[in-house]
Structure formats: structure tokens, C-alpha cells
């Protein structure tokens, strides 16, 4: 391979500027070249790198939240009604959620339903000893007592999110 000059063109403002750069020879005898073969190889390497990078991201170990976007479950005396959505904007793929759900508590526990800036309500499904429903509430916490063992399902009728309290 013979050494040659490279003449790239740049445009500054509206006048082309020609730069004359000598070919660069590396210590191992390799020469940097702008031939179409080298440019094609560079493009191919970039494409392969992007493909590998996107595969690594796609195969990462992220676990999506459970349906509804809340936590997978827990034992808490506070259930939080979300003020932010999971999965995008509300009504465009995003959903509000209750967290934790399911919530497991002992009989006789008073659970506080905590509401932020977005108003939610809580309507319990018909079940023996289910607590009273909670009207639309924001920026407050409302207590409800669970006196008997059972599974109590509830929902926000404003947005559709659901939750479960398991009383043991």
C-alpha cells in the first residue's frame, strides 16, 4: 500500500474549505485509509456494535411491576394510592395503582389508605365484614379496620385500579 494524501471537504458558512492531510502510517505498518472498502467495514462494525448493544439492553434482567403497577405484595398498615402512573401517561397506556397489593395483615389491624395529589376512591367488593368504602379523597389518609379473616378486594371506580387486602 502506498502512502497518499487525503483531501476531505468541509463547508464553513457557504464556502467549501479543502484540507490536505497526509496519509497516516501506524507503527505496525497499517495505514488509515478512507477508501470505500474501509468505510464499508466501519459502517458494518458500527451496525454490529449497535445490534449487540440493543440485544444486551433487551435481555437485561428488568422485571416489570405486577398488573396495576404497584408492588408485588407485602404486610403494611398503609396502602398508598399512586399519584403517578406506571406505563406511561394515564389514558395512554399508563395506569394508577395501589401499593402494596396484595397487602397481608392480621385480623383487627387498622389500615390507612393514603391519597396524594390525585383523587381516588376505594370501593370494596361485597364480602362479609368488609369495611366501608372511601369516597374520592386527595392529600389525606383514611383508616379502615379489618376485623375478620378473609380476602377483601377493592377498586378505584374513578381510574379502575384494583387491590387486595388479605386478613389472617
N, C-alpha and C positions, 0 to 999 in steps of 0.2 A: 504494500500500500504506500503510495507516495503522499508526501505532505502537500496540502493545498490550502488556499485561503478560503474562508467562508465569508459571504457577503450578505448578511441579513439586512432587511429593510425595516425601519421603524418610521412611524409617522408622528411628528411633533407639530401640533397645530394643524396646518394644512400642507406643509412642505415635507416631502419624504427626506429622510436622512439615511445615508448609506454608511454602514460601519464595516470596515475591513478588519477582520480578525484572522490571525494566523491559525492554522490547524494546531491542535494541542496534542503532543505525543506524551503518553504516560510512561512511567519507568519500565513497565513490563512490555513496552513496545506496542501497546494498544493505542489507537488514535480515536479521538472523539470526532465523529463524522455526522453530518446532517443528511446523509443520503436517504432515499425513500425507504430502503430496507431497514435502516436503523430506526427511522421514525415509525415504521410499521411495528417493529419489535417493541419500541417504547409504548406505543398505544396498546399493544397486546398485553404487556406486563401490567399496565395500569388497569386494564379491564379485568385481568385475572385477580389483581390485588383487591379491586372493588368487589368482585364476586366472593372472594374468600372473606373479606371484611363483613359483607352483608350476611353471609352464612353464619359467621360467629355470632352476630347480633341476633339473628333469627333463632339460633339454637341455644341461646342463653337460658339460664335456669330461673327465669321470672315465672312466678305463679300468680295468675290473675286472682283478684278477690272473688269471693263467692257471689252468686247472683244477688243483686241488690247492692253490692259494693261495700258492705260493712265487713266487720271482722268475722272470722270463721266461727267464733263462739267463745264463751267464757263464763265466768262466775263473777258478776258485778252487781252492786246495788245501784248502779247508774247506767241507764241506756241513753245514748246520745242520738238525737235525730240530726242528720247531717245538714249543714248549711251549704255545702259544696257537693257537686255531683261527681260520680265516678263514671268514666267512659265518655266524657265529652259534655257539651252544654245540654241542659235539661231540654227535653223535647227533640233533641237531635242526637239521640244515642246515649245521652247521659241520664243517670238515674240518681235520685236521692236514696238514702239508706239509713237503717237503724244499726247501731253498733254497741255492744256485741249482739249477735243473733246467730244461734240461739244463746240465750242467757240462762244459766242454771243457778237456781237459788234454793235455799231451804224454806220449808213452809213457815209462814209467819214473817217473812222478810218484806220490808218496805223498799220498793224500787223507785228511784227517782227517774222520771223521763225528762231529759234535759233538752231544751229547744234553744237554738241560736237565732240568728237574724232572719232565717227563712221560717215562716209559719208552717207548722204541721199539726195534724190531729192524730189521735190514736183511737181506733175502733176495735174493740175486742170481739172475736167471733163468739157466738153463743156457746157457753160452756158453764157447767155448774160452778158457782163461786168465782166466776170471772169478775175482776174489778170493773168499776165504772169506766166508761170511755172518757177520753180527754178531748175537749173542744180545741179548735185551732188556737195554737199558742206560739208565741215567739219570745225570745230573750227571757225565759223563765224555766224553772224546774217544777214539775208536778209529781207528787208522790202517789204511788198506788201500792196497796198491801196485797200480798198473795198469801192467803191463809190456808189453802188446801193444796195437797199434792195434785199434780196434773200438768197438762201441756196447754198453754194459752197462746193462741195465735192472734196477732193483731195486724192492722194495716193503717196506713195514712190514706184516707179517701181523697185527699187533695192531689197527691202525686203518685199513689199506687205502690209505694214501697211497703214491704211486709217484715214482720219479725215474729220471734217465738220466745216465750219465757217457759222454761221447764222448771217446775217446782217439785222438789223431792222431800 
